[in-house]
């Protein structure tokens, strides 16, 4: 039985209203910034908790700052289908990345509650406290805590103002010595499903409001440093120069060309570069830059990283530059469970939408949640594929379509042992 009781557009309108209310909670009035354990983060958590309670859920803040709501099933204590996303943002953010999945899940539970509908399992909604990793440069903190993989050594990390994560948790009202209390066990969760904006242009190009995610691409990040010889811009002949910036430029173009020739979803980005000494009339003697490599499979990504590193080494050797190259981050590719994907496809088709599958190039909390549950994702179209930017936008009709699909999935959800029969 599908969610016939929800009038077309009702869920979408409610989602937009809540998205706007959350977007008003920001570090500055001119752009949306809501970072982990900030006063704005706490205000957003309190608002989300109130919405969860209004939707019929028992709600609380867990040991890492995740906002957690539980809607009991036909009897109390049943395993749950967990839904959710994150409620922190990048700086100067868009309003939909993260909150869309969270407020959509709350809206779906609210619809069940209005109709007095209880299911043969519990439904939990989790708003993960830190997915973006802006404040302490460590991503997926909220979902790692739930999955039981939180690294307590990061409690000593400090933000740009010198505040440690340990102290920030205390100020937030949490006990940094009990972060482990947020962990869940596999027996408690039937699955984890997240609705999220696509953050890309594929669905818009196909004129589809939603899409089913096949996998969350793994990522390798490297920090590169090239050291040559600084010198006077007017007196050192071109053939005698060891220009670190020119070498870095060649490396960057090589990375771009290598990834462009790949036909299987490989992407590479140099997102940061710093040249020293940074004077107009001085040949750069030292340059640092970052490399981000992503691919749909781990094998593909690892082979690409090996090839790119070899090419950079050859450039450095030919230009007589010293090279330092370190891996700073590595996340494995996370496949979305086929049994969950098939149920999402059924829900999409039942709403009269073509069921289209696509990978996610961006990271998501499912990358951590895979350690405690099978995961799946539903993408919602975003205008222009724009994300992490104030122009990020989801059409209300698309928000409504995503909510209707998610509600239909919830009401017809079959746990894995039932789905495989």
N, C-alpha and C positions, 0 to 999 in steps of 0.2 A: 504493500500500500504506500503510495507516495504522499508528499506533503500538500494535499489538495486544499487544506484549510488556510494556507498562507496565500493571501491575495497577491497577484502579480504586482511587483513594485513595492510592496509593503516592506519586505526585508531590505531591499536596496535603499529605500528612503531612510530607514532606521540606521543603516550602516553609514551613510553619508553624514547624518547628524552626529553620530558618535565620532567619526573621523575628524570632523571639524572641532568638536569639543576637545579631543586629545591634542590636536594641532595647536590649540590656544595655550597649551601648557609648554612653555619654551623658555630657555635661558635668556633669550633676547626677544623683543617684540617684532623685530624686522626679519628674522629668519628662524626656522625651526631647528632647535638644538636641544636634545634631551639625553644627556649622557648618564651612564651607570652611576647610581648612588648619589646623584645630585638632588637638591631640593625639588627640582621640577620632576625628576624621576619618581620621587616619593609622592608628589601630588598626583601624578598620573596613576601610580599604583593604587592610591586610595580611591580614585574615580573608578578604575577598573573593578576593584573589589565591590564597590557599591552596585555597579552594573551586574556583576555576577550574582550578588544576593538578590537583586530585583528579578533576575532570571530564574530564581528558584534553586540556586546553588549554595552549598556551604562553601565559604571562601576564606582564604587566609594567605598571608605572606610567608613563604618558606624561608629556609635558613640562608639563602643566597640573594633573596629579594625577588624571586619569581612570584607572580600573582597566580594563585591556584584556586580553581573552583571545581566543585564536584556535584553532579546531578545523579542521585542514586537511581539504580535500576528497579526492577520489580520487587527486589528485596535489597536490603542494605548489605554492603561488603562485597558486592560482585566485582570481578575484574573490569577494567574500564577501556573504552576507546578514548584515547587522548587526542585532543585537537589543540591547536594553538599556533603561536608565532611570537615574535619579540616586540617589546614596547620601547626599547632604546632607539636612538637615531644616530646617524652621522651628523656632522656639523653642516649647517645650511642645507637641511634635508628636505625631501619631499614628505608628504603626510601619509602616504599609503603603504610604504615599505615596512612590513611588520604588522602595524596596527590593523590592516585590512583583514588578515587572517584571524587575528584575535577577536575583533569586534564582530566579524561574521560568525565565528563559532559561538560567541555569547548570544548573538541574535537567534541562531538556530536552536540553542537550548531554551531560550526564552519562548520560542514558538511551541516547543514541546511542552513546556510548563503551562502555558496558557491553555493548551488543549488537554492538560492532565495526562499526557502520554508518558508512560514509563516503559522502558525497554528491558530485554533480558540481559542487560549489561549496564554498567554505569557509564556516564559520559563525563570526562574531565576536560577542562579548558585550562591551558597553562600559558601565561604571558611571560616569556623568558626575559630575564632582567638585562642580560647583556649578550647580544649576538654580534654586534658591530665591532666591539673591541676598541672603541675610540679612546676611552680614558686611560686604560692600563695596557694597551697594545697586546691584549690576549683575547682572542675571539671565543665565542660560544661558551662563555662562563656559565650562564644560566642552564643551558641544556646539558653541559658536561656535569654539572652538579646533580641534575636529575638522573643522568645515566650512570652516575657513580664513578666518573672518570675525572672529576675535578682535581687539578694539581694544586695542593695546598701551598706549594712553594710560591705561587703567584700572589699570595697574600702580602708578601713583602714588596711587591711592585709599587712604584710611586708614579703619580701623575705629573703633569707639567708644573704643578704648583708644589710638588714635593710631598703630597699627601699619600700615605700608603693605603693600599686596599684594605688592610686590616683596620686602620683608623676610620676609613670611609664607611665600612660596614657598621662599626660601632656608632658612628654619628647617625647613620640611617636607622638605627634601632635594632640591629642584628648582632649576634654573637659570633665573631670570626673563628672561635674555637669549636663551633658546632656546625660548620658548613656541610659536613657529611650527613646531617639529618635530612637534607633535601633529596638524598638518593632514593631511587625506587628500584624494585626488583622486577625481573621479567615476568614473573607470575601475576603481577598486579596489572600489567598492560596487555591488552589484546592487540593493539597496533597504535602507531602514531601517524596522524594525517595532518598535513599543513596546507592551508590555502594561502597563496601568496601572489603578488603581482609578478608578471613574467620578467620584468626588467630587461626586456629585449623586444625586437620588432616582428617576430615571427607570426604571432597570432593576429596582429594588426594586418600584416600582409596577406593573410589568408581570410580575413574578415570573420574571425572566430572569437567569441567572447571568452572561451575557456580552453584549456589544453591539459592533457594528462602527462605528468613528468615521468620519464623513463629512468633517469639517474641524475644525481647531483655530481657534477664534474669535480674530480680531484684537482688540487692546485699545488704547485711548487713555487716557492718564492726564494729568490737569491739576492744577496747583497754583493755587488761588484765594486771593486776599487782598482783603478788604474793609476800608477805612479810613473811619471816621466821626469822631465826637468823644466822647471820654470826658467824663463829668460826674457830678455828685452824684446818687445814686439818689433822693434826697428832694426836690431843689430844681428839677430841670429838668422842665418840663411835657412831657407825652407828645407833644404835637403839634410840639414844637420839637426833639425828640431826633433824633440821627443815630446810631442804635444799630447797630453793626456786627454784633453777634450776632443780633439780630432779623432783619437783612437776610440773614445767612447761613442762618438757619432757613428763611426763605421760599425761598431758592435751593435748599436741600436738599429741601424738600417739592415744589418745582417739578420737580426732577430725578426724584424718585420717581414723581410723577404722570405725567410725560411718558413714562417708560419703561414704566410699568404699562399705559398705553393702547396700547402697541405690541403687535402680535400676531405678530411675526416674529422673536422671540428676542432682542430688545434688552434688555440689563440695565445698570443704572447703580448705582453705589455711592459713598457718601461714607464713607470708612473712618477718617478722621482729622480732628479739628477742634481748634483752639487759640484761646482767647479771651483777650485782654489788656485791661486789666491783671489781670483774674482775681480781683477782690475782690467780696464780696457786695454792698457798698453803692456800687459804681461802675458806671456805664453802660459796657459794653464799647466801646472805641474802635477796636480792630483785631482782626480774626479771620482766621485762615488755615484752609483746609480742602482736602482732596483730592477729586478726582473720577475715577472709573474707569468707562469706558464700553466695553462689549463687544457685538459682534453677529456673526452668522454670515457676513456678507459685508463687505468693506471699504467698498463704496459705501454700504451701509445705515449702517454705523458713522460714516462721515465726515459724512453728511447729518445724522445724529442729533447729533453733536458740534456742528456748525454751528448747529443749531436750539437746543440747550441753551445754548450760549455767548450767542446772541442774547437768550434769555430772562433769563439772568443779568445781562447788560448793561442790560436794561430795568429790572430790579429795582433794580440799583445806581443807575441814573439817577433813578428815581422816589424813592428814599430818600435821595438826595444823598450817596451813598457813593462813594469812589474805588475803582476796581476794578483789580487786577493779576491777569492770567490767563495762565499759561504752560503749554505742553505739556512734560511731563517724560519721557514715554515713549510710544512708538508702535510697535506690532508689527502686521504685516500678517496677514490671515487666511491660513492654510495649508491648502489642500485635500489630503485624502488621495487618493492615486492610485487611480483606478477599477480598474485592472488588479490592484492589490494587494487592494483591498476585495473584489473578486469572489473571489479565492482564499481570503481569510479567511472569507467567507460560505460557501464550499464546505466549509471545515474545520468551521465551526460546525454547519452542517446535517448533516455526516457524524457528528457527535457526538450527533445527535438533538435539537438545540436550535434553536429558531426564530431565524433570522438577522434581527436587528433593527438598523437603522442609526440613529445619533444624532450630533449635533455635540458637540464639547467646548467648554465655556465657559471652562475653565481653560487656562492656557498649559502647554506641554510642550517637551521638547528637540527634538521634530520641527520646531518653528518655526525652529530654527537649521539642523537637518539637511537641510531642503528645499533648501539652497544647494549640497548635494553629492550628494543622492540623492532619489529618489522615496520618500515616507514613507507609513506607515499605522499605525493604532493599534487595539488590541483592549482594550475596557473590561471590567473585572470588577466585579460588583455590590459595593457597600459598604453596610453596615447604616445605615439612616437617611439615607443620602447625606452622612454626616458626614465631614469631612476637615480637616486642619490642626488637629487637636484630639485629646487623649488617648483619646477614645471612638471614634476611627476603628477600624473592624473589618471584616474579611473572613471569611466563614464558610469553614472548611477545605474543604467540598465545592465551594464556588465557586472557591476557589484551585485545586483539583484540576481543575475543569472548564476554567478558563482555561489551565492547563498542558497539558491534553490537546488543546485546540484549537491552541495554539501549536506543540506537537510535531507534530501532524498537518499544520499549515501548513508547517513546516520540511521534513518528509519528502516533501511533495508540491509544494514550491515550484518554480515555473517562472519563469525570468527573463523580463523584459518582451518580448524579441524572440520567445521561445518562446510565451509566454502570448497574444500577439497573432496568432499564426499561425492 
